[in-house]
Amino acid sequence: MLFDGWDSLLRTLVVGVLAYVALIFLLRLSGKRTLSKMNAFDLIVTVALGSTLATVLLAKDVALAEGILAFALLIGLQFIVTWSSVRSRWVRRMATGEPLMLFYCGEFLSAALRQARVTEDEVRAAVRSNGIESMDKVGAVILETDGSFSVVRPGGNGSSFRGVDTP
């Protein structure tokens, strides 16, 4: 069907604008953490919010109030989990995981590479993207919880490695 009538278009327009405004308001209210660089947990919440917005916009049997409640529920649950993860290590590990050391002191950590399903070439690419031309100038490469690579130069006392898993 190409056109259901002006009523459905008007509903989509009105509900779309109101749902968008409500979502922006709730996201701003929830704080910067909701919009931060995403790890797997944040990605799930973001996809769920997008799916909910699409459902509210296009499903005539879903009221705007139900959609706003769903937005608030998802954002509220994310707030509770992130609040708890700041206070409890086991919640943090369940929600976001732990960073993983992939390269240390001139050696690739094979078990960690297998566990993370990362190749040595991907680690080398991360080193190059940090402007380092030689692996000899790298102290460590860490796979962060958001999927990014941190490249650390040698030296220092290694205090930034606290909480990093090494299989």
Chimera marker file (.cmm) of the C-alpha trace (Angstrom):
<marker_set name="trace">
<marker id="1" x="0.000" y="0.000" z="0.000" r="1" g="1" b="0" radius="0.5"/>
<marker id="2" x="1.481" y="3.359" z="-0.974" r="1" g="1" b="0" radius="0.5"/>
<marker id="3" x="-0.760" y="5.750" z="0.933" r="1" g="1" b="0" radius="0.5"/>
<marker id="4" x="-3.035" y="5.128" z="3.922" r="1" g="1" b="0" radius="0.5"/>
<marker id="5" x="-4.335" y="8.648" z="4.125" r="1" g="1" b="0" radius="0.5"/>
<marker id="6" x="-3.417" y="11.942" z="5.653" r="1" g="1" b="0" radius="0.5"/>
<marker id="7" x="-4.312" y="10.816" z="9.177" r="1" g="1" b="0" radius="0.5"/>
<marker id="8" x="-1.491" y="8.271" z="9.310" r="1" g="1" b="0" radius="0.5"/>
<marker id="9" x="0.998" y="10.798" z="7.946" r="1" g="1" b="0" radius="0.5"/>
<marker id="10" x="-0.108" y="13.387" z="10.492" r="1" g="1" b="0" radius="0.5"/>
<marker id="11" x="0.147" y="10.814" z="13.296" r="1" g="1" b="0" radius="0.5"/>
<marker id="12" x="3.688" y="9.878" z="12.227" r="1" g="1" b="0" radius="0.5"/>
<marker id="13" x="4.676" y="13.547" z="12.089" r="1" g="1" b="0" radius="0.5"/>
<marker id="14" x="3.220" y="14.475" z="15.473" r="1" g="1" b="0" radius="0.5"/>
<marker id="15" x="4.308" y="11.300" z="17.284" r="1" g="1" b="0" radius="0.5"/>
<marker id="16" x="7.743" y="11.482" z="15.644" r="1" g="1" b="0" radius="0.5"/>
<marker id="17" x="8.402" y="15.018" z="16.809" r="1" g="1" b="0" radius="0.5"/>
<marker id="18" x="7.071" y="14.371" z="20.318" r="1" g="1" b="0" radius="0.5"/>
<marker id="19" x="8.934" y="11.054" z="20.695" r="1" g="1" b="0" radius="0.5"/>
<marker id="20" x="12.150" y="12.665" z="19.462" r="1" g="1" b="0" radius="0.5"/>
<marker id="21" x="11.806" y="15.566" z="21.908" r="1" g="1" b="0" radius="0.5"/>
<marker id="22" x="11.029" y="13.149" z="24.761" r="1" g="1" b="0" radius="0.5"/>
<marker id="23" x="14.031" y="10.956" z="23.902" r="1" g="1" b="0" radius="0.5"/>
<marker id="24" x="16.408" y="13.938" z="23.755" r="1" g="1" b="0" radius="0.5"/>
<marker id="25" x="15.024" y="15.238" z="27.065" r="1" g="1" b="0" radius="0.5"/>
<marker id="26" x="15.464" y="11.855" z="28.758" r="1" g="1" b="0" radius="0.5"/>
<marker id="27" x="18.978" y="11.414" z="27.356" r="1" g="1" b="0" radius="0.5"/>
<marker id="28" x="20.003" y="14.869" z="28.578" r="1" g="1" b="0" radius="0.5"/>
<marker id="29" x="18.425" y="14.160" z="31.959" r="1" g="1" b="0" radius="0.5"/>
<marker id="30" x="20.301" y="10.845" z="32.274" r="1" g="1" b="0" radius="0.5"/>
<marker id="31" x="23.732" y="12.479" z="31.952" r="1" g="1" b="0" radius="0.5"/>
<marker id="32" x="26.770" y="12.203" z="29.737" r="1" g="1" b="0" radius="0.5"/>
<marker id="33" x="27.382" y="8.522" z="30.450" r="1" g="1" b="0" radius="0.5"/>
<marker id="34" x="24.399" y="7.559" z="28.301" r="1" g="1" b="0" radius="0.5"/>
<marker id="35" x="25.975" y="9.241" z="25.279" r="1" g="1" b="0" radius="0.5"/>
<marker id="36" x="29.564" y="8.215" z="25.987" r="1" g="1" b="0" radius="0.5"/>
<marker id="37" x="31.866" y="6.095" z="23.884" r="1" g="1" b="0" radius="0.5"/>
<marker id="38" x="30.079" y="2.781" z="23.657" r="1" g="1" b="0" radius="0.5"/>
<marker id="39" x="30.974" y="-0.618" z="24.981" r="1" g="1" b="0" radius="0.5"/>
<marker id="40" x="28.772" y="-3.666" z="24.336" r="1" g="1" b="0" radius="0.5"/>
<marker id="41" x="26.350" y="-2.745" z="27.127" r="1" g="1" b="0" radius="0.5"/>
<marker id="42" x="25.913" y="0.805" z="25.813" r="1" g="1" b="0" radius="0.5"/>
<marker id="43" x="25.434" y="-0.488" z="22.270" r="1" g="1" b="0" radius="0.5"/>
<marker id="44" x="22.583" y="-2.735" z="23.388" r="1" g="1" b="0" radius="0.5"/>
<marker id="45" x="20.819" y="0.168" z="25.100" r="1" g="1" b="0" radius="0.5"/>
<marker id="46" x="21.332" y="2.411" z="22.057" r="1" g="1" b="0" radius="0.5"/>
<marker id="47" x="19.936" y="-0.200" z="19.666" r="1" g="1" b="0" radius="0.5"/>
<marker id="48" x="16.978" y="-0.796" z="21.992" r="1" g="1" b="0" radius="0.5"/>
<marker id="49" x="16.268" y="2.957" z="22.108" r="1" g="1" b="0" radius="0.5"/>
<marker id="50" x="16.389" y="3.143" z="18.309" r="1" g="1" b="0" radius="0.5"/>
<marker id="51" x="14.119" y="0.143" z="17.957" r="1" g="1" b="0" radius="0.5"/>
<marker id="52" x="11.676" y="1.634" z="20.450" r="1" g="1" b="0" radius="0.5"/>
<marker id="53" x="11.665" y="4.956" z="18.596" r="1" g="1" b="0" radius="0.5"/>
<marker id="54" x="10.952" y="3.175" z="15.306" r="1" g="1" b="0" radius="0.5"/>
<marker id="55" x="8.139" y="1.175" z="16.889" r="1" g="1" b="0" radius="0.5"/>
<marker id="56" x="6.555" y="4.284" z="18.415" r="1" g="1" b="0" radius="0.5"/>
<marker id="57" x="6.786" y="6.083" z="15.085" r="1" g="1" b="0" radius="0.5"/>
<marker id="58" x="5.414" y="3.362" z="12.856" r="1" g="1" b="0" radius="0.5"/>
<marker id="59" x="3.210" y="1.064" z="14.941" r="1" g="1" b="0" radius="0.5"/>
<marker id="60" x="-0.249" y="2.553" z="15.251" r="1" g="1" b="0" radius="0.5"/>
<marker id="61" x="-1.115" y="0.272" z="18.150" r="1" g="1" b="0" radius="0.5"/>
<marker id="62" x="1.707" y="1.684" z="20.334" r="1" g="1" b="0" radius="0.5"/>
<marker id="63" x="0.760" y="4.911" z="22.088" r="1" g="1" b="0" radius="0.5"/>
<marker id="64" x="3.234" y="7.753" z="22.513" r="1" g="1" b="0" radius="0.5"/>
<marker id="65" x="2.949" y="7.464" z="26.314" r="1" g="1" b="0" radius="0.5"/>
<marker id="66" x="3.952" y="3.781" z="26.103" r="1" g="1" b="0" radius="0.5"/>
<marker id="67" x="6.965" y="4.703" z="23.987" r="1" g="1" b="0" radius="0.5"/>
<marker id="68" x="8.060" y="7.419" z="26.402" r="1" g="1" b="0" radius="0.5"/>
<marker id="69" x="7.699" y="4.963" z="29.294" r="1" g="1" b="0" radius="0.5"/>
<marker id="70" x="9.838" y="2.457" z="27.345" r="1" g="1" b="0" radius="0.5"/>
<marker id="71" x="12.502" y="5.163" z="26.767" r="1" g="1" b="0" radius="0.5"/>
<marker id="72" x="12.473" y="6.045" z="30.467" r="1" g="1" b="0" radius="0.5"/>
<marker id="73" x="12.671" y="2.365" z="31.439" r="1" g="1" b="0" radius="0.5"/>
<marker id="74" x="15.676" y="1.670" z="29.197" r="1" g="1" b="0" radius="0.5"/>
<marker id="75" x="17.509" y="4.813" z="30.283" r="1" g="1" b="0" radius="0.5"/>
<marker id="76" x="16.620" y="4.166" z="33.925" r="1" g="1" b="0" radius="0.5"/>
<marker id="77" x="17.930" y="0.609" z="33.747" r="1" g="1" b="0" radius="0.5"/>
<marker id="78" x="21.116" y="1.842" z="32.130" r="1" g="1" b="0" radius="0.5"/>
<marker id="79" x="21.485" y="4.433" z="34.893" r="1" g="1" b="0" radius="0.5"/>
<marker id="80" x="21.030" y="1.756" z="37.575" r="1" g="1" b="0" radius="0.5"/>
<marker id="81" x="23.578" y="-0.574" z="35.971" r="1" g="1" b="0" radius="0.5"/>
<marker id="82" x="26.165" y="2.184" z="35.428" r="1" g="1" b="0" radius="0.5"/>
<marker id="83" x="25.619" y="3.546" z="38.951" r="1" g="1" b="0" radius="0.5"/>
<marker id="84" x="26.076" y="0.024" z="40.318" r="1" g="1" b="0" radius="0.5"/>
<marker id="85" x="29.123" y="-0.645" z="38.150" r="1" g="1" b="0" radius="0.5"/>
<marker id="86" x="30.909" y="2.360" z="39.629" r="1" g="1" b="0" radius="0.5"/>
<marker id="87" x="30.354" y="0.886" z="43.085" r="1" g="1" b="0" radius="0.5"/>
<marker id="88" x="30.780" y="-2.844" z="42.444" r="1" g="1" b="0" radius="0.5"/>
<marker id="89" x="33.529" y="-4.570" z="40.474" r="1" g="1" b="0" radius="0.5"/>
<marker id="90" x="31.421" y="-7.672" z="39.692" r="1" g="1" b="0" radius="0.5"/>
<marker id="91" x="28.629" y="-5.516" z="38.220" r="1" g="1" b="0" radius="0.5"/>
<marker id="92" x="31.215" y="-3.624" z="36.143" r="1" g="1" b="0" radius="0.5"/>
<marker id="93" x="32.685" y="-6.899" z="34.871" r="1" g="1" b="0" radius="0.5"/>
<marker id="94" x="29.213" y="-8.204" z="33.961" r="1" g="1" b="0" radius="0.5"/>
<marker id="95" x="28.165" y="-5.000" z="32.194" r="1" g="1" b="0" radius="0.5"/>
<marker id="96" x="31.340" y="-3.893" z="30.443" r="1" g="1" b="0" radius="0.5"/>
<marker id="97" x="33.994" y="-6.575" z="30.847" r="1" g="1" b="0" radius="0.5"/>
<marker id="98" x="37.638" y="-5.825" z="31.491" r="1" g="1" b="0" radius="0.5"/>
<marker id="99" x="40.370" y="-4.484" z="29.224" r="1" g="1" b="0" radius="0.5"/>
<marker id="100" x="42.715" y="-7.156" z="27.875" r="1" g="1" b="0" radius="0.5"/>
<marker id="101" x="46.485" y="-6.940" z="27.354" r="1" g="1" b="0" radius="0.5"/>
<marker id="102" x="47.378" y="-8.154" z="23.836" r="1" g="1" b="0" radius="0.5"/>
<marker id="103" x="51.043" y="-7.146" z="23.560" r="1" g="1" b="0" radius="0.5"/>
<marker id="104" x="53.531" y="-6.570" z="26.360" r="1" g="1" b="0" radius="0.5"/>
<marker id="105" x="57.297" y="-5.987" z="26.516" r="1" g="1" b="0" radius="0.5"/>
<marker id="106" x="57.953" y="-6.908" z="22.899" r="1" g="1" b="0" radius="0.5"/>
<marker id="107" x="55.783" y="-10.031" z="22.798" r="1" g="1" b="0" radius="0.5"/>
<marker id="108" x="52.328" y="-10.784" z="21.485" r="1" g="1" b="0" radius="0.5"/>
<marker id="109" x="50.238" y="-12.584" z="24.102" r="1" g="1" b="0" radius="0.5"/>
<marker id="110" x="48.860" y="-15.472" z="22.037" r="1" g="1" b="0" radius="0.5"/>
<marker id="111" x="46.237" y="-16.615" z="24.534" r="1" g="1" b="0" radius="0.5"/>
<marker id="112" x="44.874" y="-13.078" z="24.820" r="1" g="1" b="0" radius="0.5"/>
<marker id="113" x="44.810" y="-12.647" z="21.036" r="1" g="1" b="0" radius="0.5"/>
<marker id="114" x="42.823" y="-15.888" z="20.689" r="1" g="1" b="0" radius="0.5"/>
<marker id="115" x="40.477" y="-14.942" z="23.526" r="1" g="1" b="0" radius="0.5"/>
<marker id="116" x="39.786" y="-11.530" z="21.952" r="1" g="1" b="0" radius="0.5"/>
<marker id="117" x="39.706" y="-12.938" z="18.398" r="1" g="1" b="0" radius="0.5"/>
<marker id="118" x="42.264" y="-10.347" z="17.317" r="1" g="1" b="0" radius="0.5"/>
<marker id="119" x="45.162" y="-10.921" z="14.932" r="1" g="1" b="0" radius="0.5"/>
<marker id="120" x="48.709" y="-9.657" z="15.280" r="1" g="1" b="0" radius="0.5"/>
<marker id="121" x="48.121" y="-7.622" z="12.109" r="1" g="1" b="0" radius="0.5"/>
<marker id="122" x="45.230" y="-5.783" z="13.781" r="1" g="1" b="0" radius="0.5"/>
<marker id="123" x="47.481" y="-4.944" z="16.729" r="1" g="1" b="0" radius="0.5"/>
<marker id="124" x="50.176" y="-3.684" z="14.345" r="1" g="1" b="0" radius="0.5"/>
<marker id="125" x="47.544" y="-1.560" z="12.580" r="1" g="1" b="0" radius="0.5"/>
<marker id="126" x="46.585" y="0.000" z="15.924" r="1" g="1" b="0" radius="0.5"/>
<marker id="127" x="50.248" y="0.780" z="16.577" r="1" g="1" b="0" radius="0.5"/>
<marker id="128" x="50.618" y="2.391" z="13.139" r="1" g="1" b="0" radius="0.5"/>
<marker id="129" x="47.457" y="4.438" z="13.638" r="1" g="1" b="0" radius="0.5"/>
<marker id="130" x="49.109" y="5.874" z="16.751" r="1" g="1" b="0" radius="0.5"/>
<marker id="131" x="52.029" y="7.058" z="14.649" r="1" g="1" b="0" radius="0.5"/>
<marker id="132" x="54.499" y="4.500" z="15.931" r="1" g="1" b="0" radius="0.5"/>
<marker id="133" x="56.634" y="2.889" z="13.250" r="1" g="1" b="0" radius="0.5"/>
<marker id="134" x="58.256" y="0.111" z="15.263" r="1" g="1" b="0" radius="0.5"/>
<marker id="135" x="56.929" y="-2.458" z="17.727" r="1" g="1" b="0" radius="0.5"/>
<marker id="136" x="60.175" y="-1.888" z="19.648" r="1" g="1" b="0" radius="0.5"/>
<marker id="137" x="58.769" y="1.504" z="20.630" r="1" g="1" b="0" radius="0.5"/>
<marker id="138" x="55.628" y="-0.065" z="22.144" r="1" g="1" b="0" radius="0.5"/>
<marker id="139" x="55.393" y="-1.081" z="25.775" r="1" g="1" b="0" radius="0.5"/>
<marker id="140" x="51.908" y="-2.571" z="25.578" r="1" g="1" b="0" radius="0.5"/>
<marker id="141" x="48.737" y="-2.765" z="23.504" r="1" g="1" b="0" radius="0.5"/>
<marker id="142" x="45.456" y="-3.146" z="25.349" r="1" g="1" b="0" radius="0.5"/>
<marker id="143" x="42.042" y="-3.988" z="23.930" r="1" g="1" b="0" radius="0.5"/>
<marker id="144" x="39.680" y="-1.682" z="25.833" r="1" g="1" b="0" radius="0.5"/>
<marker id="145" x="36.115" y="-2.539" z="26.835" r="1" g="1" b="0" radius="0.5"/>
<marker id="146" x="34.719" y="-0.385" z="24.011" r="1" g="1" b="0" radius="0.5"/>
<marker id="147" x="36.700" y="-2.336" z="21.390" r="1" g="1" b="0" radius="0.5"/>
<marker id="148" x="39.365" y="0.316" z="20.851" r="1" g="1" b="0" radius="0.5"/>
<marker id="149" x="43.089" y="-0.297" z="21.180" r="1" g="1" b="0" radius="0.5"/>
<marker id="150" x="45.294" y="1.631" z="23.605" r="1" g="1" b="0" radius="0.5"/>
<marker id="151" x="48.945" y="1.760" z="22.658" r="1" g="1" b="0" radius="0.5"/>
<marker id="152" x="51.291" y="2.499" z="25.556" r="1" g="1" b="0" radius="0.5"/>
<marker id="153" x="54.907" y="3.488" z="25.112" r="1" g="1" b="0" radius="0.5"/>
<marker id="154" x="57.550" y="1.728" z="27.211" r="1" g="1" b="0" radius="0.5"/>
<marker id="155" x="58.680" y="3.212" z="30.507" r="1" g="1" b="0" radius="0.5"/>
<marker id="156" x="56.800" y="4.413" z="33.522" r="1" g="1" b="0" radius="0.5"/>
<marker id="157" x="55.694" y="2.256" z="36.393" r="1" g="1" b="0" radius="0.5"/>
<marker id="158" x="52.773" y="0.503" z="34.674" r="1" g="1" b="0" radius="0.5"/>
<marker id="159" x="50.184" y="1.937" z="37.057" r="1" g="1" b="0" radius="0.5"/>
<marker id="160" x="47.728" y="2.385" z="34.172" r="1" g="1" b="0" radius="0.5"/>
<marker id="161" x="47.668" y="-1.404" z="33.739" r="1" g="1" b="0" radius="0.5"/>
<marker id="162" x="45.743" y="-1.965" z="36.977" r="1" g="1" b="0" radius="0.5"/>
<marker id="163" x="42.512" y="-3.832" z="36.163" r="1" g="1" b="0" radius="0.5"/>
<marker id="164" x="43.786" y="-5.092" z="32.799" r="1" g="1" b="0" radius="0.5"/>
<marker id="165" x="43.335" y="-8.825" z="32.258" r="1" g="1" b="0" radius="0.5"/>
<marker id="166" x="46.269" y="-10.916" z="31.096" r="1" g="1" b="0" radius="0.5"/>
<marker id="167" x="45.406" y="-14.550" z="30.364" r="1" g="1" b="0" radius="0.5"/>
<link id1="1" id2="2" r="1" g="1" b="0" radius="0.2"/>
<link id1="2" id2="3" r="1" g="1" b="0" radius="0.2"/>
<link id1="3" id2="4" r="1" g="1" b="0" radius="0.2"/>
<link id1="4" id2="5" r="1" g="1" b="0" radius="0.2"/>
<link id1="5" id2="6" r="1" g="1" b="0" radius="0.2"/>
<link id1="6" id2="7" r="1" g="1" b="0" radius="0.2"/>
<link id1="7" id2="8" r="1" g="1" b="0" radius="0.2"/>
<link id1="8" id2="9" r="1" g="1" b="0" radius="0.2"/>
<link id1="9" id2="10" r="1" g="1" b="0" radius="0.2"/>
<link id1="10" id2="11" r="1" g="1" b="0" radius="0.2"/>
<link id1="11" id2="12" r="1" g="1" b="0" radius="0.2"/>
<link id1="12" id2="13" r="1" g="1" b="0" radius="0.2"/>
<link id1="13" id2="14" r="1" g="1" b="0" radius="0.2"/>
<link id1="14" id2="15" r="1" g="1" b="0" radius="0.2"/>
<link id1="15" id2="16" r="1" g="1" b="0" radius="0.2"/>
<link id1="16" id2="17" r="1" g="1" b="0" radius="0.2"/>
<link id1="17" id2="18" r="1" g="1" b="0" radius="0.2"/>
<link id1="18" id2="19" r="1" g="1" b="0" radius="0.2"/>
<link id1="19" id2="20" r="1" g="1" b="0" radius="0.2"/>
<link id1="20" id2="21" r="1" g="1" b="0" radius="0.2"/>
<link id1="21" id2="22" r="1" g="1" b="0" radius="0.2"/>
<link id1="22" id2="23" r="1" g="1" b="0" radius="0.2"/>
<link id1="23" id2="24" r="1" g="1" b="0" radius="0.2"/>
<link id1="24" id2="25" r="1" g="1" b="0" radius="0.2"/>
<link id1="25" id2="26" r="1" g="1" b="0" radius="0.2"/>
<link id1="26" id2="27" r="1" g="1" b="0" radius="0.2"/>
<link id1="27" id2="28" r="1" g="1" b="0" radius="0.2"/>
<link id1="28" id2="29" r="1" g="1" b="0" radius="0.2"/>
<link id1="29" id2="30" r="1" g="1" b="0" radius="0.2"/>
<link id1="30" id2="31" r="1" g="1" b="0" radius="0.2"/>
<link id1="31" id2="32" r="1" g="1" b="0" radius="0.2"/>
<link id1="32" id2="33" r="1" g="1" b="0" radius="0.2"/>
<link id1="33" id2="34" r="1" g="1" b="0" radius="0.2"/>
<link id1="34" id2="35" r="1" g="1" b="0" radius="0.2"/>
<link id1="35" id2="36" r="1" g="1" b="0" radius="0.2"/>
<link id1="36" id2="37" r="1" g="1" b="0" radius="0.2"/>
<link id1="37" id2="38" r="1" g="1" b="0" radius="0.2"/>
<link id1="38" id2="39" r="1" g="1" b="0" radius="0.2"/>
<link id1="39" id2="40" r="1" g="1" b="0" radius="0.2"/>
<link id1="40" id2="41" r="1" g="1" b="0" radius="0.2"/>
<link id1="41" id2="42" r="1" g="1" b="0" radius="0.2"/>
<link id1="42" id2="43" r="1" g="1" b="0" radius="0.2"/>
<link id1="43" id2="44" r="1" g="1" b="0" radius="0.2"/>
<link id1="44" id2="45" r="1" g="1" b="0" radius="0.2"/>
<link id1="45" id2="46" r="1" g="1" b="0" radius="0.2"/>
<link id1="46" id2="47" r="1" g="1" b="0" radius="0.2"/>
<link id1="47" id2="48" r="1" g="1" b="0" radius="0.2"/>
<link id1="48" id2="49" r="1" g="1" b="0" radius="0.2"/>
<link id1="49" id2="50" r="1" g="1" b="0" radius="0.2"/>
<link id1="50" id2="51" r="1" g="1" b="0" radius="0.2"/>
<link id1="51" id2="52" r="1" g="1" b="0" radius="0.2"/>
<link id1="52" id2="53" r="1" g="1" b="0" radius="0.2"/>
<link id1="53" id2="54" r="1" g="1" b="0" radius="0.2"/>
<link id1="54" id2="55" r="1" g="1" b="0" radius="0.2"/>
<link id1="55" id2="56" r="1" g="1" b="0" radius="0.2"/>
<link id1="56" id2="57" r="1" g="1" b="0" radius="0.2"/>
<link id1="57" id2="58" r="1" g="1" b="0" radius="0.2"/>
<link id1="58" id2="59" r="1" g="1" b="0" radius="0.2"/>
<link id1="59" id2="60" r="1" g="1" b="0" radius="0.2"/>
<link id1="60" id2="61" r="1" g="1" b="0" radius="0.2"/>
<link id1="61" id2="62" r="1" g="1" b="0" radius="0.2"/>
<link id1="62" id2="63" r="1" g="1" b="0" radius="0.2"/>
<link id1="63" id2="64" r="1" g="1" b="0" radius="0.2"/>
<link id1="64" id2="65" r="1" g="1" b="0" radius="0.2"/>
<link id1="65" id2="66" r="1" g="1" b="0" radius="0.2"/>
<link id1="66" id2="67" r="1" g="1" b="0" radius="0.2"/>
<link id1="67" id2="68" r="1" g="1" b="0" radius="0.2"/>
<link id1="68" id2="69" r="1" g="1" b="0" radius="0.2"/>
<link id1="69" id2="70" r="1" g="1" b="0" radius="0.2"/>
<link id1="70" id2="71" r="1" g="1" b="0" radius="0.2"/>
<link id1="71" id2="72" r="1" g="1" b="0" radius="0.2"/>
<link id1="72" id2="73" r="1" g="1" b="0" radius="0.2"/>
<link id1="73" id2="74" r="1" g="1" b="0" radius="0.2"/>
<link id1="74" id2="75" r="1" g="1" b="0" radius="0.2"/>
<link id1="75" id2="76" r="1" g="1" b="0" radius="0.2"/>
<link id1="76" id2="77" r="1" g="1" b="0" radius="0.2"/>
<link id1="77" id2="78" r="1" g="1" b="0" radius="0.2"/>
<link id1="78" id2="79" r="1" g="1" b="0" radius="0.2"/>
<link id1="79" id2="80" r="1" g="1" b="0" radius="0.2"/>
<link id1="80" id2="81" r="1" g="1" b="0" radius="0.2"/>
<link id1="81" id2="82" r="1" g="1" b="0" radius="0.2"/>
<link id1="82" id2="83" r="1" g="1" b="0" radius="0.2"/>
<link id1="83" id2="84" r="1" g="1" b="0" radius="0.2"/>
<link id1="84" id2="85" r="1" g="1" b="0" radius="0.2"/>
<link id1="85" id2="86" r="1" g="1" b="0" radius="0.2"/>
<link id1="86" id2="87" r="1" g="1" b="0" radius="0.2"/>
<link id1="87" id2="88" r="1" g="1" b="0" radius="0.2"/>
<link id1="88" id2="89" r="1" g="1" b="0" radius="0.2"/>
<link id1="89" id2="90" r="1" g="1" b="0" radius="0.2"/>
<link id1="90" id2="91" r="1" g="1" b="0" radius="0.2"/>
<link id1="91" id2="92" r="1" g="1" b="0" radius="0.2"/>
<link id1="92" id2="93" r="1" g="1" b="0" radius="0.2"/>
<link id1="93" id2="94" r="1" g="1" b="0" radius="0.2"/>
<link id1="94" id2="95" r="1" g="1" b="0" radius="0.2"/>
<link id1="95" id2="96" r="1" g="1" b="0" radius="0.2"/>
<link id1="96" id2="97" r="1" g="1" b="0" radius="0.2"/>
<link id1="97" id2="98" r="1" g="1" b="0" radius="0.2"/>
<link id1="98" id2="99" r="1" g="1" b="0" radius="0.2"/>
<link id1="99" id2="100" r="1" g="1" b="0" radius="0.2"/>
<link id1="100" id2="101" r="1" g="1" b="0" radius="0.2"/>
<link id1="101" id2="102" r="1" g="1" b="0" radius="0.2"/>
<link id1="102" id2="103" r="1" g="1" b="0" radius="0.2"/>
<link id1="103" id2="104" r="1" g="1" b="0" radius="0.2"/>
<link id1="104" id2="105" r="1" g="1" b="0" radius="0.2"/>
<link id1="105" id2="106" r="1" g="1" b="0" radius="0.2"/>
<link id1="106" id2="107" r="1" g="1" b="0" radius="0.2"/>
<link id1="107" id2="108" r="1" g="1" b="0" radius="0.2"/>
<link id1="108" id2="109" r="1" g="1" b="0" radius="0.2"/>
<link id1="109" id2="110" r="1" g="1" b="0" radius="0.2"/>
<link id1="110" id2="111" r="1" g="1" b="0" radius="0.2"/>
<link id1="111" id2="112" r="1" g="1" b="0" radius="0.2"/>
<link id1="112" id2="113" r="1" g="1" b="0" radius="0.2"/>
<link id1="113" id2="114" r="1" g="1" b="0" radius="0.2"/>
<link id1="114" id2="115" r="1" g="1" b="0" radius="0.2"/>
<link id1="115" id2="116" r="1" g="1" b="0" radius="0.2"/>
<link id1="116" id2="117" r="1" g="1" b="0" radius="0.2"/>
<link id1="117" id2="118" r="1" g="1" b="0" radius="0.2"/>
<link id1="118" id2="119" r="1" g="1" b="0" radius="0.2"/>
<link id1="119" id2="120" r="1" g="1" b="0" radius="0.2"/>
<link id1="120" id2="121" r="1" g="1" b="0" radius="0.2"/>
<link id1="121" id2="122" r="1" g="1" b="0" radius="0.2"/>
<link id1="122" id2="123" r="1" g="1" b="0" radius="0.2"/>
<link id1="123" id2="124" r="1" g="1" b="0" radius="0.2"/>
<link id1="124" id2="125" r="1" g="1" b="0" radius="0.2"/>
<link id1="125" id2="126" r="1" g="1" b="0" radius="0.2"/>
<link id1="126" id2="127" r="1" g="1" b="0" radius="0.2"/>
<link id1="127" id2="128" r="1" g="1" b="0" radius="0.2"/>
<link id1="128" id2="129" r="1" g="1" b="0" radius="0.2"/>
<link id1="129" id2="130" r="1" g="1" b="0" radius="0.2"/>
<link id1="130" id2="131" r="1" g="1" b="0" radius="0.2"/>
<link id1="131" id2="132" r="1" g="1" b="0" radius="0.2"/>
<link id1="132" id2="133" r="1" g="1" b="0" radius="0.2"/>
<link id1="133" id2="134" r="1" g="1" b="0" radius="0.2"/>
<link id1="134" id2="135" r="1" g="1" b="0" radius="0.2"/>
<link id1="135" id2="136" r="1" g="1" b="0" radius="0.2"/>
<link id1="136" id2="137" r="1" g="1" b="0" radius="0.2"/>
<link id1="137" id2="138" r="1" g="1" b="0" radius="0.2"/>
<link id1="138" id2="139" r="1" g="1" b="0" radius="0.2"/>
<link id1="139" id2="140" r="1" g="1" b="0" radius="0.2"/>
<link id1="140" id2="141" r="1" g="1" b="0" radius="0.2"/>
<link id1="141" id2="142" r="1" g="1" b="0" radius="0.2"/>
<link id1="142" id2="143" r="1" g="1" b="0" radius="0.2"/>
<link id1="143" id2="144" r="1" g="1" b="0" radius="0.2"/>
<link id1="144" id2="145" r="1" g="1" b="0" radius="0.2"/>
<link id1="145" id2="146" r="1" g="1" b="0" radius="0.2"/>
<link id1="146" id2="147" r="1" g="1" b="0" radius="0.2"/>
<link id1="147" id2="148" r="1" g="1" b="0" radius="0.2"/>
<link id1="148" id2="149" r="1" g="1" b="0" radius="0.2"/>
<link id1="149" id2="150" r="1" g="1" b="0" radius="0.2"/>
<link id1="150" id2="151" r="1" g="1" b="0" radius="0.2"/>
<link id1="151" id2="152" r="1" g="1" b="0" radius="0.2"/>
<link id1="152" id2="153" r="1" g="1" b="0" radius="0.2"/>
<link id1="153" id2="154" r="1" g="1" b="0" radius="0.2"/>
<link id1="154" id2="155" r="1" g="1" b="0" radius="0.2"/>
<link id1="155" id2="156" r="1" g="1" b="0" radius="0.2"/>
<link id1="156" id2="157" r="1" g="1" b="0" radius="0.2"/>
<link id1="157" id2="158" r="1" g="1" b="0" radius="0.2"/>
<link id1="158" id2="159" r="1" g="1" b="0" radius="0.2"/>
<link id1="159" id2="160" r="1" g="1" b="0" radius="0.2"/>
<link id1="160" id2="161" r="1" g="1" b="0" radius="0.2"/>
<link id1="161" id2="162" r="1" g="1" b="0" radius="0.2"/>
<link id1="162" id2="163" r="1" g="1" b="0" radius="0.2"/>
<link id1="163" id2="164" r="1" g="1" b="0" radius="0.2"/>
<link id1="164" id2="165" r="1" g="1" b="0" radius="0.2"/>
<link id1="165" id2="166" r="1" g="1" b="0" radius="0.2"/>
<link id1="166" id2="167" r="1" g="1" b="0" radius="0.2"/>
</marker_set>
